[in-house]
Amino acid sequence: MGNFVIAGGTKGIGLSLVQLLAEEASRIDVYSREIGDLTQRENVEHHGCDFLDGESELAGLPESIQGAVYCPGTINLRSFRSLKIDDFRNDLELNVLGAVRFLQACFAGLKKGATADQPSSVVLFSTVAVAQGMPMHASVAVAKGALEGLTRSLAAEWSPNIRVNCIAPALTDTPLAERFFRNEESRKAMAEKYPLGRTGMPLDVASAAKFLLSPESSWITGQVLGVDGGMSSLRK
């Protein structure tokens, strides 16, 4: 499948995506602060990088890139009244500006990695809370809404050589969301909110990301794909 660069590929959805791609990819470069649960393989290499640090560089990027994925994000759920300007600033820094720096670093490789019949591919991550208004989500919805705007803008600007799409999951059972899955009672209560009767797992979202990186999605760009158990459009 080629060379892939994944930001935040050592836990949760990013780790699941690395595991899915590793069987077929020529090379996967993973950038995050810590190696986490990543098991390095012959075609998988971890690089230390802090996406909250504007000076942190993505060293060792491949010359040719077929797919780039930015996974880092936040779940900052608080009332609007209690949020400070710094809360909005921090969410924007990691979710949006981190993605901007990542994509600027990857652009030359993505352009070189495209072929006449197969564009290279970018996948970003939003949240169901952008399209579906939810209380206590103001800061994260602002940041992820900006990321959806970036998705469409870059999809237009970078076509036809680079496809850019975004996945908008609902709450997924990852280390970032572990406080929402404290016990079986909380898991059951959370699952009952979804038309499909369960919350998302990392593999659900990672599988969608793999599809958007693959040749099977070569006529898809500028889209925000809801992977949310039906929450954004259905009522039980």
N, C-alpha and C positions, 0 to 999 in steps of 0.2 A: 504493500500500500504506500510505501514511501517514507519520508521523514516527517515526524510530528514533534511539535513543541507544546508542552503543557505547563501552564502556570498553576501551581497549587495541586499537583498530582500525587500527593502523598497521603491523603486522607479522603474519606467520603466518596463523593461523586468522581472527583479527579482520579483517585486511586483505582476505582472500578473501571474508569475509562482506560487508564494505562494498562490494566490487566486484560481488557478486551482487545486493545490494539496490539499488544506485545506479541501475539501469536503470528501476526501478519506483517507488522511494520518493519521496515529496514532499520530504523533508528528512532528512538524516542528520547528527547531531552526534557527533563522535568526540573522546573525551577520553583523552589520554595525555601522558607527559612530553615526548616528542619527536614530530615529524611523521613520522619514519621513511620508509617507502616510499609513504606515502599521496599520491596525486595528487588534489588538491582539484578538485572539479567545482562546477558551479553549485548543486547540491543537497547538497553535502558540505562541512562546515566542521569544522576542527580547533581544539580548545581545549587549552591546556596544563593538565595536572592530574597531580599525583603521588599515587597511591593509597596510598603508604606514609606520607604526611603527613596526619595527622588534622585539620590545619587547612586543607588544600587544599579549595577549594569548586568545585562544578560550576557555573560561571557560564554564563549564556546558554541554559539548558535551555528547550525549547519548552513552551508552556503545555499542549499536548495531546500525549501520547506513545502510540503504538500498540505499540511494542516496545522493550525495554531488554535489553542483553546485556552481561555482565561477563566479559571475556576474560583479564585479568591472572592470572598464575599462576607457579608455581615448579616446578623439577625438581631437588630437593635429595636426591640419592641417596647415602646414606652409611650405614655400619653404625650400629646403635642405640648401641653402646658409644662411638662417636666423636662422636655428636651432643650438643651442649650445649643447655641450656634456651633460650638465645637463638636457636638454630636453629629450634626449635619455635615460639618466639614470633614470629620473623620470617616463617615460613611462614603462621602464623595471621593475622598482620597483613595481608599482601597478599591471600591467598586468601579469607579469611573476613571480617575486619573491613573491608577495602576494599570488598568486595561489600555489606556491611551499610550502609556510608555511602553507597555508590552508589544502592542501592535506596531508602534513606530519602529521598534527594534527588529520586529519580524518582517516588516514590509518588503525589504529587498529580497529576502529569501523566499517569501510567498510569491512574489512576482516571477522570480527565476524558476520556482517550482511548478508553475502553471505550464500546461501544454495547449496546443490549438484546440483539442477536443476534451480536455479535462482541466478546468480551473482549479487552483488551490482553494482551500476552504478555511474559514474562521468560524469558531463557535464561541459565543458569549452566553452568560447566564443572567436572567432577570428573575422575576418572581410573579406569581399569580396576583399579588397585591397591587400591581400596577394597573391591570385591567379590571380587577374586582376590588372596589374600595373596601378597605378593612380598617377598623379602629386600631390604634396603637402602632400603625405601620408608616407613619408620616415620613420619618427619616429614611428608612430603607426604600420606600416607594419613590421618593424623590431621586435617590441615587440610581435605582434600577430603571426608573423611567428615562433618566438621562442616557443610560446604557442602551435602551431600546432605540432612542433617537440616534445614537452613534451607530448602531447596527444598520439602520436604514440609510443614513448618510454615506457610510463607507461602502455599503453594497452598491449604491449608485456610482460613487466616485471610483471605486476599484473594479467595476465591471469592464470588460467581460473576463478579465484574467483571474480575479479573486472573488469568490463567493463569501458573503458574510451573513450569518444567521444567528438567532438567539433562541435559547430555550427558557421558558418561564415555568419553573416547577412550583408546586405547592410544597408544604412542609415535608421534608424528606428525612428519614431516620439516619442522620449522619452525626459525627462527633460535634459539629457546630450546633446541632439542634438537640443534643442529648438531654437538656433540661426539660424538654417537652415530653420526653419518653422515660420518665423516672421509674415507672412501675407498670404492671399489666393493666391496672385500672386507668391510668392516664393514656396508655396506648389504645385501649378499647374506646375510651371517650373520644380520642382524636380520630380514630378510624370511622366512627359513626358520622362524622361531619362530611364524609366523602361519598358521592354517589356510587363509587365502586366498592365501598365498604372497607377500605384499608388505606393507610398512609403510604407514601412513596418510599421505595428503597433506592439506595444508590444505583443499583443496576438498572432500574427503570429509566432513570435520567441519562445514565452513561450510554445505554443502548441507543437512545435517541441521538445523543451526540455523535456516536460512532456512525450512525446512518447519515448525519449531516456532513460528516467528513468523507464519506464514501462516494464512489462514482454513481451509485444508485440515486443520489440526490443532486445530480449535476445540473438539473434545471430548476433548482430551488435557491433563491437568494433574497435577502431583505425581509425575511420572515421571522416572526416571533411564534415559536411553537409551544403551545401549552401542554405540559406533561404534568397533570395535576389531579388525576383521578376523577375528572369531570367537574371539579369545583368551580371553574371559571364560567361555565355555560349551562350547567344543569342544576336542577333542584330535585331532591328525592321526594 
